[in-house]
């Protein structure tokens, strides 16, 4: 998790991002994304829910004729 700030943040950010990509390490730049990642990891580790791609939520919303945002909210994603 890298939330760059200040004068040297841009240089550090570029280097950290490049290394994360090179070594295939997840790279998160906001606290909101970090919280979402932690929540997702907890959910998967608990074995309660099967992860779904955003496209799956969209497809499901089309089948149920319900807005995708409403489905995501009911699934606790927003």
Secondary structure, 3 states (H helix, E strand, C coil): CCCCCCCCHHHHHHHHHHHHHHCCCCCCCCHHHHHHHHHHHHHHHHCCCCCCCHHHHHHHHHHHCCCHHHHHHHCCCC
